[in-house]
Amino acid sequence: MGIKKYFRCRSIQGLIEETKKSKILVRSLSAFQLVMLGIGGIIGGGIFVFTGSAAARHAGPAISLSFILAGLACICVALCYAELASMIPVSGSAYTYAYASLGELPAWLIASMTLLTYGLGAAAVASGWSGYFQSLLLDYGIYFPARFSDSFGETVFLKNGTSVATLIDVPVLLIVTFVGFVVYRGAKTSAWVNTIIVTVKMLVLLMFIIFGFAKIDPNNWQPFIPKNSGIFGEFGWSGVIAGASVIFLAYTGFDAVATAAQEAKNPRRDLPIGIIGSLLTCIIVYTLVSAMLTGIVSYKELNVPEPIAVAVNKMGMPWFSICVKIGALAGLTTVILILIYGAVRIFYTVSTDGLLPKIFSKANEKTHIPSVLTIVIAVGVALMGALFPVHKLVRVANFATLITFSIVCFGTIYLRYTKPNIKREFKCPFVPIIPCIGIVLLFIIMGSFSQEIFIYIVIWTIFMLALYFMYGSKHSHLLNG
């Protein structure tokens, strides 16, 4: 069979039948909970952490256009996800879709990219959580020990004028430990904790939009698209594109809804509602909040880890500053939760296919959660966020996301023509136009990344290919069944 065996596809009907027999993941999530799951995963680091640096270094006041550009690309992707999720209502998201359409090796590569997206994304957001947490402590005169306040090797300047080199970001370890425990407790616990926290952060952002409207200085929007510095990505229209590449991680939460396919009560109907409903809500919120942010504060002052807190301080509302920081902590907590939750579901599916050791698909009898896998992913996220700088984590995670989304769009077109008779409760409109538009927009954004990020991705891909050929291909249920 040669190389062709690595491109053998799973039977879609077989995947669905397997989920019906499985008693590991329990169907307990409603359409409303799926929408809230999506919003919980989307609204967080993108708006509370990365918006400031994207505006200050790339797009200026036009950061709102960056959100719209990234949002348009994600709408195309979301429509594709909705079709595939309604057609293949199985946990595993893009990994499973690729396995059913392109074959095992492409599916493994998608899983590799997803691990970067979810793992590094959660680590980066945890770093942002640490920044807001320490800022909140300072409001009450509490100083966190400098050596344990940032990733390894960073320089922190003390009040006495001296500086120290940091060792590890302890708040990252604390928040990831808490979130890992919540995920370990099961899907229902995760969903309700997420719903409560999502309500809090949405109220805070709504208040920011309402109060901020009266504090806008139109001069801060001039020029709306700052003149390009002569370097690609530093303002001008190329800066808008580069800004979209920085904040793209802000939208990745909607695809986590698809990872809950085996825990949705009515997956064929509810998954499209959860995916599209959460994304549209967040595009509107992001555009409004980013416009308020750059209207209240000059974009030149926003290259900080807590940009919304800076804007609130500018508004002269100390009481609201506390609310914003609490809302930011809540928002970032749910993003970490959803990303870890999604990573566990995807790699549970990879393990059940035989591409990873069986121990990763072994579930706790009470919580129905893959316990060992949850612990491994939580520990990995904690160490990455506590030891490595956030800006590199974000860029690598975003690039991996763009690759994954591109393949989902391609897979939608491929399956539409190769398997036209399979039942689809939801159909992406105007195929192949919508998926092709999505692919083009994703590649435009991808083109703004530095060569360094491409090198990181190539090294990671080589490592994961080696792992596949040394273990996965030899234990694959499909290839060796």
N, C-alpha and C positions, 0 to 999 in steps of 0.2 A: 504493500500500500504506500510505502515511502512517506514523503512529506505530507501527502494528502490526509493522512490519519489525524494530523494535528489540527485540521480544519473541519473535522466531523462535528456536526451540530446535534444538540439535544433535541428530542421530539417535544414540540410545544404541548401536545396532548399528554405526553408522558410526564412532563414537568407539573402540569395541573393535577394529574392523578396522584402524583407523589405527595403534593401538598394536602390533598384530601385525606390521605392515610396518615400523615404526620400528626402527632399529638404533642409535639414540642412547643410550637408557637400557637397560642390560643387567640381566636378571633374575638376581640373585645373592643375595638376602636370604631367609633362612629365617624360619619363624614365631618361633623363639627370638630371632633378631636383631631382628625387628620388635617383640617385647615389650620387649627391652632398649632399642630405639630410643625406644619410648614412655616407658619409665621414665627414660631419659636426658633426654628433653625435659620431663618433668613435674617430677621431683624436682630442685629447684635454688633459684631465687630465692624461690619462695613460702615455703619452709620455712627457708632459710638467711638470707634478707634481710628479706622483707616481714612475716613473722609478728610480729616484735617491735613494729613501729609499729602494726600492725592491733590487737594486744592492748592496747597502751598508750593508743591514741587512740580506740578504738571498742568492742571487745568484752570486754576484760578476760580473766579466766580462761576465759570462754565462747568464746574464739577456736577451741577445738576444735569447738564447735557451728557456727561459721562455716565451718570446713573440711568438716563433714558436710553443711551446707546447700549449699555450692558443689559438693560431691561428688555429692549427690543430683541436682542439676540436670545435672551432667556425665554421670552414668550414663544419664539419659534421652537426652542428646545423643549419647553414645557408641553406644547401641543403634541410633540413627538413622544415625550414621556407618557403623556396621558393615553395616547393610542396604544403604546406598547404595554402599559400597565393594565389597561382594560382587556388586552388580548392575552397577556401572560401575567396573571395576577399572582406572582410568585415572589417571595422574598429574594433579594439579590440585586434588584434594580438593574443598572446598566450592564453589570456582569452577566446576569441571566439573559438579558435581551441579546447581548453579543453571542452568548453560547448557543442560543436558539437560531441565530441568523448567520453568523460569520464563522463559528467554530470554536473549539476549545482554546487554542493558542491565543487568538484575539481576545477571548473572554478573560484569559489569565492576565494579559497585558492591561485590559480595562480594570481588572481587580487591583493590579499594581498601581495604576494611576489613582484609583479610588482611595487606596490606602494613603497615598500622599495627600489627596484632597481632604479627606476626613481627619487623618491623623495629624498632619502638619497644620491644617486649618484649626482644629481644636486646640492645638498647642499655641498657635498665634493668638487666638481669642483669649485663651487663659492668661497670656502675657498682658493683654489689654485689661483683663479683669484685675490683675495685680496692680496695674497703674491706677485705676479708679479706686480700688480698695485702699491703697496707701494714701491717695489724695483725700479720701473721706476720713481716714485716721488723723491726718494733719489738721483737718478742720476742728478736731477736738484736742489738738496739742499732743497727739501720740505719734512718735517717730519710730518707724520700723527700722530695725538694725540694718545699716547700709550694706554690709557685706552679704546680706541675705535678701536684698530687695530687687535684684535684677539678674539677668542671665550671666553666665560665666565670662569673666574678663572685661565686663563693662566698667566704666569709670563713674563714680558717684561723688559729687562735690558736697562737702559738709558745710555747716553754717560757719565754722571757724576758719574757712578758707582752704582747708586741707582736702585731700581726696583719697578715696580708697577703691581698690579693685574688688568687684563683686565676685562671689563664689557660686551662688545659686539663688533662684527666685523662689523663696519658701511659700509665699501666697499662692503661686501656681500649684505647688504640691497640695496645698490645703483644698483649693477649689476642685481640682481634678479628683482628689480622694472622695470628696462629698458627692460629686456628680457620678463617679464610678459606683458608689454605694446605691444611689437612686436607680441607676440603670440596672444594677444587680438585683434590685427588688422586683423587677418585672415591668412589662409594657404598660399595664394599667396604672401602676404607681407613677411611672415616668410621664404618662399622658396627663394625669391630674396635676402633678407638680408643675409640669410645663404650662398647662392651661392657666393656673393661678399666676405664675410669673409673667406669662405673656400679657395677661390683663393689666398687670402693674406697669410694665414697660410701655404698652400702647397708650395708657393714660398719661404717662410722663411725656411721651413724644407729642401727643395731642395738645397738652398744656404748653409745651415748648413752641409749637406752631402758633397757638392762639396768643400767648404772651409776647412771642417774638415779633409778630406782625407789627405791633405798635412801636417796636424798638429798631426797626430797620432804618439804616442810613443808605439811601440810594447811591451815594458816592462810592460805597464799597463795591458796587456792581460795575464800576467804570474803571477800565474797559471790561466788558463782560468776558471777552476772550482775549487775555493779554497777548501782546506780540511775542511771537516765537523768538527764543534767544539765539537761534542759529543751530541749536542742537535738537535733534528729533526727540520729541516727548517733553521738552521744556516749553510749555505754553503753546499758543496757537492751536490749530485743529489737531496737530499731532499730539499736543498735550491733552486734548479731550480724549483721544484714543488711549494714550498712556494712563490717564486717570481712570478710564474704564478697566484697564488691566489690573490696576491696584485694588479697586473696590469690587472686582468681579466676585471675589469670595463672598461678598455680601448677599449674593443671590443663590448660593449653592444649597441652602436649606430646603428648597422646594423638592429637589430630587430625593431627599431623605424620606419624603412621604412614600415614594415608591418602594423603599426598603421595608415598609410596614405592610406590604401586600398580604402576607400570611396572617396578619393580626387585625386586618380590616374586616368588619362584619359583612359588608357587601362590596368586595374589592372592585368589581367591574363598574359599579356606579359611583362608589365613594372616592376611589383613587383619583379619577380625573377632577372631581370637585375639589379634593384636597390640594392637588398640584396646582391647578390653574387659579383657584380662589385665593390661595395663600400668596402666589406670585403677584397677581394683579393688585392685591391690597398693599403689598410691600413696595411695589414700584411707585404708587401714588405717595405713600408715606415718605419714601426716600427722597423723591424729587422735591417735595414740600420742605422737608427738614433741611436738606442741603442748601436750598434757596434761602431759607431763614438764616442758616448758619453764616453764609458768606455775606448776607445783608447786614447782619449785626456786627460781625468782626471782619476786618480786612483779611483776605486770604493769606497775606504775608505773615500773619500772626498765628496761623493755625497748624504749624508743623509741630504738633504736640500729641501725646498719647490720649489726651482727654479733651478734644476740641469742643464738644458741646458744653462741658463744664466751663471752658474759657468764655464761651458766648454768654452763658448765664451770668458769670461774674461781670461781664461787660454790661449786662442788662440792669445790674444793681439790685438784684433780688437774692440776698444771701439764703433765705429760707428755701427758695426754689433750687438753689445750687445743691443743697443736700438731697432734695427730691430727685434731681437729675442723676446724681451719682448713685443713689439707691436704684433708680430705674436702669441705669447703665449696668450696674452689677447684676441686676435681675436679667436684663437682656442678654448679657454675655454668658450668664450661667446657662440659660436655655440653649444657646447656640452650642456650647460645649456639650451639653446633654444630648442634643439631637445628633451632633456629629459622631460622638462615641456610640450612641444608640444605632446609628446607621452603619457604622463600621462593623459593629458586632454582628448585625443581621447579614451583611454582605459576606463576611468571612466565615460565618456559620454555614452559609450556602456553599461557599468554596470548599469547606471541609467535608460537607455531606457528599460532594461530588468526588471526593477522594484526592483532591489536589493539595490538601493540607492534612496533617495527622488527625486521626479520629478524635483525639482528646479535645480538639477545639470545637467539635460539634456535640460534645457531651453536655447535657443540660441539667440544671438543678431541678429536682422533682417537684419542689414546692413553687418556685417562681417561674419555671419553664424557660429559664435564661441560660445560654451557654456560659457557665460560670468561669471556667479557665480562660476562655477567649476574652470575656469581659475584663478580667483582671489584667491579662497581658496587654490589651489595648490601652486600658486606663494607665497602667504603669509606663508604657511607651510614650503616651501623650504627656504625662506629667514630667518625665525626664527631658523630652524635647523642649517643652515650654519653659522649663526651669533653667535649662543650660544653654539654649541657643537664641540668638537675636531674632526678634519678631519679624523684621522686614524681609529677611531671606526666607523665612518659613512661609510668609504670605505669598511671595512671588512664585515659589516652587509649587505651592498648593494651587494657586490660580492657574498656572500653566497646565498642571495635571487635569484640572477641572475642564479647561478648554478642550483638551484632547478627548476626554470622556464624552463631553457634550457633542462634539463633532461626530463621533462614532455613533452616538444615539440617533442623530439626525440621519446619518447614512443608513443605519440599520432600519429605520422606518421606511425609507424609500425601497431598500432591498427587499424587505418582507412584504411590502405592498404589492410588489410585482412577482415575487417568487412564491408567496403563499397568499394569494388574493381571496381565497375562500374561507379562511379562518375567521371565526366570529370576532367582531370588534364592536364593543358597546359604545366606544367613542372613536371617531375618526378625525385625524388631523386634516383640516381643510386644505385644499389646493396643493395636494402632493403631486409632483415633487417640488413645487415652487417654494412653499414655506420652509421645508427642511433645507433646501439649497440656500435660501436667504440666510438661515441660521448659520450654516457652515461658512458662508462668505464673511458674515459679521464676526464670527468666532476667529477666523483666520486673520482678519484685519487687526483684531485686538491682540492676537498671538504674536503678530509681527512687531509689536512694540517692546517685546521682552529683550533683555540683554543676552549676549552670547554666554555669559556665565550660567544663566538659568538653563539654557539649552544643554550645556555640558553636564549640569547636575542631573537633568532628566535622562540623558544618554547613559550616564554611569548607573543610575537607578534601574533603568531598563535592562542593561546588561546583567546586573546582579539578579534581577527577578527572573530573567530568562534562564540563567544558570540554575537557579533554585527549581524552576519548572522542569528542566531536563534531568536534574539530579534526583528529584523526588516526585513532583506532580505527575509527569507523564508515565512514570512507572507504577503509580498507584491509582491513576484515573479510572473511575468506574466505567466510563464510556469507552476508553481505549482498551481496557483489560477485562471488561465484563463478559 
